[in-house]
Amino acid sequence: MDVQFIVSTAIILATFALYIGIAVYNKAKATSDFYVAGRGVPPVFNGMAIGADWMSAASFIGLAGTVMILGYDGLAYIMGWTGGYLLLTFLLAPQLRKYGRYTVPEFIGDRYNSHTARVIAALCTIIISFTYSIGQLSGSGVVIGRLFEIDAKVGTLIGVVLIAFYSAFGGMKGITWTQVAQYIVLIIAYLIPIIFMSLQITGNPAPWISYGELVGKIGELDRELGVSEYFAPFTNGTKWQFLALMFTLMAGTAGLPHVIVRFYTVSTMKAARWSGAWALLFIGLLYLSAPAYAAFSRFILMTKVAGSKISELPAWTASWVDTGKLQVADANADGILQWKEIVISNDIVVMATPEIANLGVFVIGLVAAGAMAAALSTAGGLMIAISSSFAHDIYYRVFKPNATEKNRLAVARWTIVIATLAAGLVALNPPGVITQIVAWAFALASGTFFPALILGVWWKRSNAQGVIAGLLVGLGVTLTYIFMARAGVNVFGIIDTGAGVFGAAAGFIANIVVSLMTKAPDQKYQDEVTNLRYPEQMTFKNGDVWVDDDVNFKA
């Protein structure tokens, strides 16, 4: 039996045992445990959990590959995702935590005093999270498919079973502590290969500094091979697409329901802010490393694989060809593999690089475990978001307010199982690469929740009719543009991944116009919005005093 297979399997099984053990130990016994982990997670650990929730298979598996293939244009992903996190931390997270609800749809329903708005927001959450989860399950299929040298589709089905089990069992409490472990696994797995590659190629163990040396060399190789230069801007798309994609990812980040709910698991507004600060540090470790990963991977492929005889290709190529994610064909029949004859999926670059760089079986196994941790952690958070939207916001808050806690938990768990199976079926034949599918989820979030939450927190005149119009128009415009762009119709060269810029604009305009054309919210709700901006009790003009007991603040 292959040594690499044994080592990789042993590492992955050990991490799976750890995750399942944590989920079992922290089994959710009450609804507050299931939805918000009992609101008792310390900020530094919540920051790790947010990092794991955030750094999905798209970040771990797809990001470096996207930057490697797109070059400069791939930086829109890094800038958009990181910048959006700042928007979320400063403009929304503390205020939403102060409101003291379980989910984003619950905030929208109570802030606007509308069951209709709550149900629409819950449906938007399900659509966004379902789209995002397709990318995660597709990512788990890539990892498992390579590990067992089977088709990635079979690997996806195995991932579905794992995710459905531990998400349904532990709820948010189990997932939070599982995600802390998954963050540690994935960041170690991401950093070790690039540190070794940096030592191999430059002799410097700090890849964030040393990869600059490769910039000139890669440019020279590009010119020799006659391909577009790696660091030349806007060679794979227009300037407008770059800006639209960056905005879509920023606004989408600030509106992602499964990330926002992580800020509900801490005890106070202050803890929510500190969670954001810690998370930014933990996320930055991976995002600052992705361009280095991309540069080293591209350099090794161009110098050690391209130009090789077809008959003497390294053994790893055969393994990846079996997964369907790599194609090597001698198109000009000269017996030599040219750079242009390598068709490599964005989704396998990180997974394949330890083999390409010959870093040893332990590192290969560690990266496989890290990739699975990234896919599982985000998929778990997404399934909780789908579950809470249906079981809490629709089933309990709208249709059956007298449901017992046991009944609500049962509905929540079955929702997770069904949603995971449905997303897995779609992921068997994914409609795009992982980063593309995830970008669609961000586009949908930026067209729906970004305007609804920004106006809900910062504009007290926004009302129920306005938010309903904004959600529906934003969702409709975003979906329409994605389908139009996929069919070849676009504006200023903006393709499907930048659709959020149109959805967000439409959502803001619809919300503002309809709110101004209809009756203003009751003074009570306007006062609640004003209070969200202050971490203390407030006295209003009519003499009423608002004290937010839930967050334990003193005047």
C-alpha positions as CSV (number, residue, x, y, z in Angstrom):
1,M,0.0,0.0,0.0
2,D,1.2,3.5,-0.9
3,V,3.1,5.2,2.1
4,Q,1.6,8.6,1.2
5,F,-1.9,7.2,1.3
6,I,-1.3,5.6,4.7
7,V,0.2,8.8,6.2
8,S,-2.4,11.1,4.7
9,T,-5.3,8.9,5.8
10,A,-3.8,8.6,9.4
11,I,-3.5,12.3,9.8
12,I,-7.0,13.0,8.4
13,L,-8.6,10.3,10.5
14,A,-6.9,11.6,13.6
15,T,-8.2,15.1,12.9
16,F,-11.7,13.8,12.2
17,A,-11.7,11.9,15.5
18,L,-10.7,15.2,17.2
19,Y,-13.5,17.1,15.6
20,I,-16.2,14.5,16.3
21,G,-14.9,14.1,19.9
22,I,-15.2,17.9,20.4
23,A,-18.7,17.9,18.9
24,V,-19.8,15.1,21.1
25,Y,-18.3,16.6,24.3
26,N,-19.9,20.0,23.5
27,K,-23.3,18.6,22.4
28,A,-26.0,21.2,22.3
29,K,-28.6,20.6,25.0
30,A,-30.6,23.8,24.6
31,T,-31.6,26.1,21.7
32,S,-29.2,28.8,22.9
33,D,-26.4,26.3,22.7
34,F,-27.5,25.1,19.3
35,Y,-27.8,28.6,17.7
36,V,-25.3,30.9,19.6
37,A,-23.2,28.5,21.8
38,G,-24.8,29.9,25.0
39,R,-23.2,33.3,24.3
40,G,-20.2,32.3,26.4
41,V,-17.3,32.0,23.9
42,P,-14.1,34.0,24.9
43,P,-13.1,36.6,22.2
44,V,-9.7,35.0,21.3
45,F,-11.3,31.6,20.7
46,N,-14.2,33.2,18.9
47,G,-11.7,34.9,16.7
48,M,-10.2,31.5,15.8
49,A,-13.7,30.1,15.1
50,I,-14.5,33.1,12.9
51,G,-11.2,32.6,11.1
52,A,-12.0,28.9,10.4
53,D,-15.6,29.7,9.5
54,W,-14.3,32.4,7.1
55,M,-11.4,30.6,5.6
56,S,-13.4,28.1,3.6
57,A,-12.3,25.7,1.0
58,A,-12.3,28.7,-1.4
59,S,-9.6,30.4,0.7
60,F,-7.6,27.3,1.6
61,I,-7.9,25.3,-1.6
62,G,-9.0,27.8,-4.3
63,L,-7.4,31.3,-3.4
64,A,-3.8,30.6,-4.1
65,G,-4.7,28.7,-7.3
66,T,-6.8,31.6,-8.5
67,V,-4.0,34.1,-7.9
68,M,-1.5,31.7,-9.6
69,I,-3.7,31.4,-12.7
70,L,-5.0,35.0,-12.8
71,G,-2.0,36.8,-11.5
72,Y,-2.6,40.4,-10.5
73,D,-6.3,40.1,-11.3
74,G,-6.6,37.4,-8.6
75,L,-5.7,40.0,-5.9
76,A,-9.3,41.3,-6.1
77,Y,-10.3,38.2,-4.0
78,I,-7.7,38.9,-1.3
79,M,-8.4,42.7,-1.2
80,G,-12.2,42.2,-1.3
81,W,-12.5,39.5,1.4
82,T,-10.1,41.3,3.8
83,G,-11.6,44.8,3.3
84,G,-15.1,43.4,3.7
85,Y,-14.1,42.0,7.1
86,L,-13.2,45.5,8.3
87,L,-16.6,46.8,7.2
88,L,-18.3,44.0,9.1
89,T,-16.2,44.5,12.3
90,F,-16.7,48.2,12.5
91,L,-20.1,48.9,11.0
92,L,-22.3,45.9,11.8
93,A,-21.0,43.2,14.2
94,P,-21.1,45.1,17.6
95,Q,-24.5,46.7,16.8
96,L,-26.0,43.4,15.8
97,R,-24.7,41.7,18.9
98,K,-26.2,44.4,21.0
99,Y,-29.6,43.7,19.6
100,G,-29.3,40.3,21.2
101,R,-31.0,38.0,18.7
102,Y,-30.0,34.5,17.4
103,T,-29.9,35.1,13.6
104,V,-29.8,37.8,10.9
105,P,-33.4,37.1,9.8
106,E,-34.5,37.4,13.4
107,F,-32.8,40.8,13.6
108,I,-34.5,42.0,10.4
109,G,-37.9,40.7,11.5
110,D,-37.7,42.4,14.9
111,R,-36.0,45.6,13.8
112,Y,-38.6,46.2,11.1
113,N,-41.5,44.6,13.1
114,S,-42.4,42.4,10.1
115,H,-43.0,38.6,9.8
116,T,-42.9,39.0,6.0
117,A,-39.4,40.6,6.2
118,R,-38.3,37.8,8.5
119,V,-39.4,35.1,6.2
120,I,-37.9,36.7,3.1
121,A,-34.6,37.2,5.0
122,A,-34.7,33.6,6.1
123,L,-35.2,32.5,2.5
124,C,-32.3,34.7,1.4
125,T,-30.1,33.2,4.1
126,I,-31.0,29.7,2.8
127,I,-30.2,30.6,-0.8
128,I,-26.9,32.3,0.1
129,S,-25.7,29.6,2.5
130,F,-26.8,26.8,0.1
131,T,-24.8,28.3,-2.8
132,Y,-21.8,28.8,-0.6
133,S,-22.0,25.2,0.8
134,I,-21.8,23.8,-2.8
135,G,-18.3,25.2,-3.0
136,Q,-17.3,23.7,0.3
137,L,-18.6,20.2,-0.6
138,S,-17.0,20.4,-4.0
139,G,-13.7,21.3,-2.1
140,S,-14.0,18.3,0.2
141,G,-14.6,16.1,-2.9
142,V,-11.3,17.3,-4.4
143,V,-9.4,16.4,-1.2
144,I,-11.0,13.0,-0.6
145,G,-10.8,12.2,-4.3
146,R,-7.1,12.8,-4.3
147,L,-6.5,10.9,-1.1
148,F,-8.2,7.7,-2.2
149,E,-7.4,8.3,-5.9
150,I,-11.1,8.2,-6.8
151,D,-13.3,10.5,-8.7
152,A,-13.9,13.8,-6.9
153,K,-17.7,13.1,-7.1
154,V,-17.4,10.1,-4.8
155,G,-15.2,12.2,-2.5
156,T,-18.0,14.8,-2.3
157,L,-20.5,12.1,-1.1
158,I,-18.1,11.1,1.7
159,G,-17.8,14.7,2.7
160,V,-21.6,15.1,2.8
161,V,-21.9,12.3,5.4
162,L,-19.2,13.7,7.6
163,I,-20.6,17.3,7.6
164,A,-24.2,16.2,8.1
165,F,-23.1,14.1,11.2
166,Y,-21.1,16.6,13.2
167,S,-23.1,19.7,12.3
168,A,-26.4,18.2,13.3
169,F,-25.0,16.7,16.5
170,G,-23.1,19.6,18.1
171,G,-25.0,22.7,16.8
172,M,-23.2,26.0,17.2
173,K,-21.7,25.1,20.6
174,G,-20.0,22.0,19.1
175,I,-19.1,23.7,15.9
176,T,-17.5,26.7,17.7
177,W,-15.0,24.5,19.6
178,T,-14.5,22.3,16.6
179,Q,-13.7,25.3,14.5
180,V,-11.0,26.4,17.0
181,A,-9.3,23.0,16.4
182,Q,-9.9,23.3,12.7
183,Y,-8.3,26.7,12.5
184,I,-5.1,25.5,14.2
185,V,-4.9,22.5,11.8
186,L,-5.6,24.5,8.7
187,I,-3.2,27.4,9.4
188,I,-0.3,25.0,10.3
189,A,-1.1,23.0,7.2
190,Y,-1.0,26.2,5.0
191,L,2.1,27.8,6.4
192,I,4.5,24.7,6.6
193,P,4.6,24.1,2.8
194,I,5.3,27.7,1.8
195,I,8.0,28.0,4.5
196,F,9.7,24.8,3.1
197,M,9.2,26.1,-0.5
198,S,10.8,29.4,0.4
199,L,13.8,27.6,1.9
200,Q,14.1,25.4,-1.2
201,I,14.0,28.2,-3.7
202,T,15.4,31.2,-2.0
203,G,17.1,29.9,1.2
204,N,14.9,32.3,3.2
205,P,12.4,30.8,5.7
206,A,10.1,33.9,5.5
207,P,8.0,33.5,2.3
208,W,6.2,36.8,2.8
209,I,9.5,38.6,2.2
210,S,11.4,36.1,-0.1
211,Y,8.8,35.6,-2.8
212,G,9.4,39.1,-4.1
213,E,12.7,37.7,-5.5
214,L,10.6,35.5,-7.9
215,V,8.6,38.4,-9.4
216,G,11.3,39.3,-11.9
217,K,12.1,35.6,-12.7
218,I,8.5,34.7,-13.3
219,G,8.2,37.8,-15.6
220,E,11.2,36.6,-17.6
221,L,9.7,33.1,-18.0
222,D,6.4,34.6,-19.1
223,R,8.1,36.6,-21.8
224,E,10.1,33.5,-22.9
225,L,7.0,31.4,-23.1
226,G,4.9,34.1,-24.8
227,V,2.2,34.2,-22.2
228,S,0.6,37.3,-20.6
229,E,2.8,38.5,-17.8
230,Y,1.8,37.3,-14.3
231,F,2.0,40.7,-12.6
232,A,0.5,42.7,-15.4
233,P,-2.9,44.2,-14.3
234,F,-6.2,43.6,-16.0
235,T,-5.0,40.9,-18.5
236,N,-7.7,38.5,-17.5
237,G,-10.6,41.0,-17.2
238,T,-11.4,44.7,-17.4
239,K,-10.6,47.3,-14.7
240,W,-14.4,47.5,-14.0
241,Q,-14.5,43.7,-13.4
242,F,-11.7,44.0,-10.9
243,L,-13.4,46.8,-9.0
244,A,-16.8,45.1,-9.2
245,L,-15.5,41.8,-7.9
246,M,-13.7,43.6,-5.1
247,F,-16.8,45.5,-4.1
248,T,-19.0,42.3,-4.3
249,L,-16.7,40.4,-2.0
250,M,-16.4,43.4,0.5
251,A,-20.2,44.0,0.7
252,G,-20.9,40.3,0.6
253,T,-18.6,39.7,3.5
254,A,-20.4,42.3,5.6
255,G,-23.7,40.6,4.8
256,L,-22.9,36.9,5.1
257,P,-25.3,35.4,7.7
258,H,-23.1,32.5,8.8
259,V,-20.2,34.9,9.6
260,I,-22.4,37.5,11.3
261,V,-23.9,34.9,13.7
262,R,-20.5,34.1,15.0
263,F,-20.6,37.6,16.7
264,Y,-23.7,36.5,18.6
265,T,-21.8,33.8,20.5
266,V,-19.9,36.3,22.7
267,S,-21.3,38.0,25.8
268,T,-20.9,41.8,25.1
269,M,-20.5,44.4,22.3
270,K,-16.9,44.8,23.5
271,A,-16.3,41.1,23.2
272,A,-17.7,41.3,19.7
273,R,-15.2,44.0,18.7
274,W,-12.3,42.0,20.2
275,S,-13.5,38.9,18.4
276,G,-13.2,40.9,15.2
277,A,-9.7,42.1,16.0
278,W,-8.5,38.6,16.8
279,A,-10.2,37.2,13.7
280,L,-8.5,39.7,11.5
281,L,-5.1,38.7,12.8
282,F,-5.8,35.0,12.3
283,I,-7.3,35.5,8.8
284,G,-4.4,37.8,7.8
285,L,-1.9,34.9,8.4
286,L,-3.5,33.0,5.5
287,Y,-4.4,35.8,3.2
288,L,-0.9,37.4,3.4
289,S,0.5,33.9,2.5
290,A,-1.7,33.1,-0.5
291,P,0.2,35.3,-3.0
292,A,3.5,33.8,-1.8
293,Y,1.9,30.3,-2.3
294,A,0.8,31.2,-5.8
295,A,4.2,32.6,-6.8
296,F,6.2,29.6,-5.5
297,S,3.7,27.1,-7.1
298,R,3.8,28.9,-10.5
299,F,7.6,29.1,-10.4
300,I,8.1,25.4,-9.6
301,L,5.6,24.3,-12.3
302,M,7.2,26.5,-14.9
303,T,10.8,25.4,-14.2
304,K,10.4,21.8,-13.1
305,V,7.3,20.4,-14.8
306,A,6.9,22.5,-18.0
307,G,9.7,21.4,-20.5
308,S,9.8,17.8,-19.2
309,K,9.4,14.8,-21.5
310,I,5.9,13.4,-21.5
311,S,7.2,10.0,-20.8
312,E,9.2,11.2,-17.7
313,L,6.5,13.2,-15.9
314,P,6.6,12.9,-12.1
315,A,4.3,10.3,-10.5
316,W,2.0,12.9,-8.9
317,T,0.7,14.0,-12.3
318,A,-1.0,10.6,-12.8
319,S,-2.7,10.7,-9.4
320,W,-4.2,14.2,-10.2
321,V,-5.2,13.3,-13.7
322,D,-7.3,10.5,-12.2
323,T,-9.3,13.1,-10.2
324,G,-10.2,14.9,-13.4
325,K,-8.7,18.2,-12.1
326,L,-5.5,18.0,-14.2
327,Q,-5.0,17.5,-17.9
328,V,-1.6,17.1,-19.6
329,A,-1.7,16.5,-23.3
330,D,1.1,16.6,-25.9
331,A,-0.9,18.8,-28.3
332,N,2.0,19.4,-30.8
333,A,3.2,15.7,-30.5
334,D,6.9,16.7,-29.8
335,G,7.1,14.5,-26.7
336,I,7.7,17.6,-24.5
337,L,5.1,19.0,-22.1
338,Q,4.8,22.7,-22.9
339,W,3.5,25.3,-20.3
340,K,0.5,25.9,-22.5
341,E,-0.3,22.2,-22.6
342,I,-0.8,22.0,-18.8
343,V,-4.5,22.5,-17.9
344,I,-4.6,22.7,-14.1
345,S,-7.7,23.5,-12.1
346,N,-7.5,26.4,-9.6
347,D,-8.9,24.0,-7.1
348,I,-5.9,21.7,-6.9
349,V,-2.9,24.1,-6.8
350,V,-2.6,24.1,-3.0
351,M,-3.3,20.4,-2.7
352,A,-0.8,19.5,-5.4
353,T,2.0,21.8,-4.5
354,P,3.5,19.7,-1.7
355,E,3.8,16.9,-4.2
356,I,5.1,19.1,-6.9
357,A,7.8,20.5,-4.6
358,N,8.5,17.0,-3.2
359,L,8.0,18.1,0.4
360,G,7.4,14.6,1.7
361,V,4.5,12.4,2.7
362,F,3.9,14.1,6.1
363,V,3.5,17.6,4.6
364,I,1.2,16.2,1.9
365,G,-1.0,14.5,4.5
366,L,-1.0,17.6,6.7
367,V,-2.2,19.8,3.8
368,A,-4.9,17.3,3.0
369,A,-6.0,17.5,6.6
370,G,-5.9,21.3,6.5
371,A,-8.0,21.4,3.4
372,M,-10.6,19.1,4.9
373,A,-10.6,21.3,8.0
374,A,-11.3,24.4,5.9
375,A,-14.1,22.8,4.0
376,L,-15.7,21.2,7.0
377,S,-15.5,24.2,9.3
378,T,-17.2,26.5,6.8
379,A,-19.7,23.9,5.7
380,G,-20.7,23.3,9.4
381,G,-21.3,27.1,9.9
382,L,-23.3,27.3,6.7
383,M,-25.5,24.3,7.7
384,I,-26.2,26.0,11.1
385,A,-27.2,29.2,9.2
386,I,-29.6,27.2,7.0
387,S,-31.0,25.3,9.9
388,S,-31.6,28.3,12.1
389,S,-33.2,30.2,9.3
390,F,-35.7,27.4,8.7
391,A,-36.2,25.9,12.2
392,H,-36.0,29.2,14.2
393,D,-37.0,32.0,11.9
394,I,-39.7,30.3,9.9
395,Y,-40.9,27.2,11.8
396,Y,-40.8,28.6,15.4
397,R,-41.1,32.4,15.0
398,V,-43.8,32.3,12.3
399,F,-45.7,28.9,12.1
400,K,-45.4,27.2,15.5
401,P,-44.4,29.6,18.3
402,N,-45.6,27.0,20.9
403,A,-43.1,24.4,19.8
404,T,-41.2,22.7,22.6
405,E,-37.4,23.1,22.8
406,K,-37.0,19.4,22.0
407,N,-39.2,19.7,18.9
408,R,-37.3,22.8,17.7
409,L,-33.9,21.0,18.1
410,A,-35.2,18.0,16.2
411,V,-36.4,20.2,13.3
412,A,-33.1,22.0,13.3
413,R,-31.1,18.8,13.1
414,W,-33.2,17.3,10.3
415,T,-32.9,20.5,8.3
416,I,-29.1,20.2,8.4
417,V,-29.2,16.6,7.2
418,I,-31.6,17.4,4.3
419,A,-29.7,20.7,3.3
420,T,-26.3,18.9,3.3
421,L,-27.6,16.1,1.1
422,A,-29.2,18.6,-1.3
423,A,-26.1,20.7,-1.6
424,G,-24.0,17.5,-2.0
425,L,-26.1,16.4,-5.0
426,V,-25.5,19.8,-6.7
427,A,-21.8,19.7,-5.8
428,L,-21.5,16.4,-7.7
429,N,-21.5,18.4,-10.9
430,P,-20.6,22.0,-9.7
431,P,-21.5,24.8,-12.0
432,G,-18.1,26.5,-11.6
433,V,-14.7,26.3,-9.8
434,I,-14.8,26.8,-6.0
435,T,-13.9,30.5,-5.9
436,Q,-16.4,31.3,-8.6
437,I,-19.3,29.5,-6.8
438,V,-18.3,31.3,-3.5
439,A,-18.3,34.6,-5.3
440,W,-21.9,34.1,-6.4
441,A,-22.8,33.6,-2.7
442,F,-21.1,36.8,-1.9
443,A,-22.9,38.6,-4.7
444,L,-26.2,37.4,-3.4
445,A,-25.3,38.6,0.2
446,S,-24.2,42.0,-1.1
447,G,-27.4,42.4,-3.0
448,T,-29.7,41.4,-0.1
449,F,-28.3,41.7,3.4
450,F,-25.7,44.4,2.9
451,P,-28.2,47.1,2.2
452,A,-30.8,45.7,4.6
453,L,-28.3,45.6,7.5
454,I,-26.5,48.9,6.8
455,L,-29.7,50.8,6.6
456,G,-31.3,48.8,9.4
457,V,-28.5,49.8,11.8
458,W,-27.6,53.3,10.5
459,W,-30.8,54.8,9.1
460,K,-33.8,54.8,11.5
461,R,-36.2,55.9,8.7
462,S,-35.9,52.6,6.9
463,N,-39.1,50.6,7.4
464,A,-40.6,47.2,6.7
465,Q,-41.9,48.0,3.2
466,G,-38.5,49.4,2.3
467,V,-36.5,46.4,3.5
468,I,-38.9,43.9,1.8
469,A,-38.5,45.9,-1.5
470,G,-34.7,46.1,-1.0
471,L,-34.3,42.3,-0.3
472,L,-36.5,41.2,-3.2
473,V,-35.1,43.7,-5.8
474,G,-31.5,43.1,-4.7
475,L,-32.0,39.3,-4.9
476,G,-33.7,39.6,-8.3
477,V,-31.2,41.9,-9.9
478,T,-28.2,39.9,-8.6
479,L,-29.6,36.6,-9.9
480,T,-30.6,38.1,-13.2
481,Y,-27.2,39.6,-13.8
482,I,-25.4,36.3,-12.9
483,F,-27.5,34.4,-15.4
484,M,-27.1,37.2,-18.1
485,A,-23.3,37.2,-17.6
486,R,-23.1,33.4,-17.8
487,A,-25.0,33.7,-21.1
488,G,-22.4,36.2,-22.4
489,V,-24.3,39.5,-21.8
490,N,-22.5,42.0,-19.5
491,V,-21.9,45.6,-18.7
492,F,-18.4,47.2,-18.9
493,G,-16.9,43.7,-19.0
494,I,-18.2,42.9,-15.5
495,I,-18.8,39.1,-15.4
496,D,-20.9,36.9,-13.1
497,T,-18.6,37.2,-10.1
498,G,-19.0,40.9,-10.0
499,A,-22.8,40.9,-10.0
500,G,-23.1,42.1,-6.4
501,V,-22.3,45.7,-7.4
502,F,-25.6,45.9,-9.3
503,G,-27.6,44.0,-6.7
504,A,-26.3,46.2,-3.8
505,A,-27.0,49.4,-5.8
506,A,-30.6,48.2,-6.6
507,G,-31.1,47.0,-3.0
508,F,-30.1,50.4,-1.5
509,I,-32.2,52.4,-4.0
510,A,-35.3,50.2,-3.5
511,N,-35.1,50.3,0.3
512,I,-34.6,54.1,0.4
513,V,-37.2,55.0,-2.2
514,V,-39.9,52.7,-0.8
515,S,-39.2,53.7,2.8
516,L,-39.5,57.4,1.9
517,M,-42.7,56.8,0.0
518,T,-44.3,55.0,3.0
519,K,-45.0,55.7,6.7
520,A,-42.0,56.0,9.0
521,P,-41.5,53.3,11.6
522,D,-43.0,53.8,15.1
523,Q,-40.8,56.0,17.4
524,K,-40.1,52.9,19.6
525,Y,-38.3,51.2,16.7
526,Q,-36.5,54.4,15.7
527,D,-35.2,54.7,19.3
528,E,-34.0,51.1,19.3
529,V,-32.0,51.9,16.1
530,T,-30.4,55.0,17.8
531,N,-29.6,53.0,20.9
532,L,-27.7,50.3,18.8
533,R,-24.9,52.9,18.2
534,Y,-24.0,53.3,21.9
535,P,-22.5,50.7,24.3
536,E,-24.5,52.0,27.3
537,Q,-28.0,52.7,28.5
538,M,-29.8,55.7,27.0
539,T,-32.5,58.1,28.1
540,F,-34.9,59.2,25.3
541,K,-36.8,62.5,24.9
542,N,-40.0,60.9,26.4
543,G,-38.2,59.9,29.5
544,D,-38.0,56.2,28.7
545,V,-34.7,54.5,29.6
546,W,-33.3,51.7,27.5
547,V,-31.0,49.3,29.4
548,D,-29.6,46.4,27.4
549,D,-29.5,43.8,30.1
550,D,-28.4,41.1,27.6
551,V,-25.0,42.7,27.2
552,N,-24.4,43.7,30.8
553,F,-23.5,47.3,30.2
554,K,-23.4,50.0,32.8
555,A,-24.2,53.7,32.2
